[in-house]
């Protein structure tokens, strides 16, 4: 099955016209014709079946014939991850985390961050492509770039974790995680969180955790955290 993404679709939609860009992809690249069936998600749990009524590469029009709703997971995963110095590494994280199953992503600026600007529009496109490729009906939310302090002071959740490299007492994520509960995990920049940031997180009820015995790159740590939470909630 090939999945298309159209956030405007609702169960009440009877006909839908794709954007010029998506119409071109459907008709010219994929060579879809009248009466072909497409599968579309609105990113909110629904998957629609739709029949092509007009195969025009500028305005592809479909008729919605049926839909189904897929219940979301019993937990929500939120990763707050500092942007990496090399953009392609963060983009890789976004793609793979979407495929594995993440709900919310917040890029955070930390004391040791080397990159303090992101390309949000490009990030959204990467997330969208990964959502369609993995056939998931839920579109992850990408929050605006946020300072570490602002995120800490404004965010609360059932389970709060910070993964850092300083030598002190930490639990493994596997030991600390409770299944079927919302979870937020902080992942720092290449130079790790500063001692001040770690102290602030701990004072705001974040639990320090380790993701393994080796030192991981930012994007690798984020993927390990994402997969660990998904895997443990499947047991």
Number of C-alpha atoms within 10 A of each C-alpha: 8 10 20 24 20 17 12 10 20 16 14 7 12 13 15 18 17 19 15 14 12 19 21 19 16 22 20 15 11 10 12 20 17 15 14 13 17 19 18 23 28 19 22 18 15 19 26 23 17 22 19 23 18 17 21 19 21 18 18 25 21 23 19 23 13 13 15 12 13 12 11 12 13 10 16 19 21 22 23 23 25 31 28 23 15 10 14 10 15 21 20 15 21 23 21 21 26 28 19 18 21 22 18 18 21 20 27 26 24 23 17 14 18 16 16 16 11 15 10 14 8 11 17 17 12 17 23 18 18 20 27 22 16 16 18 22 24 22 24 23 15 17 13 12 21 17 16 22 15 11 18 19 11 7 10 14 14 11 17 23 23 23 25 25 19 14 6 8 8 17 15 14 22 16 9 16 20 15 16 14 15 16 20 21 24 28 26 32 24 17 15 21 24 17 12 10 17 19 12 16 22 16 11 14 15 22 19 24 23 23 20 11 7 8 12 15 17 22 25 16 22 27 21 15 23 22 18 17 25 19 12 14 16 9 6
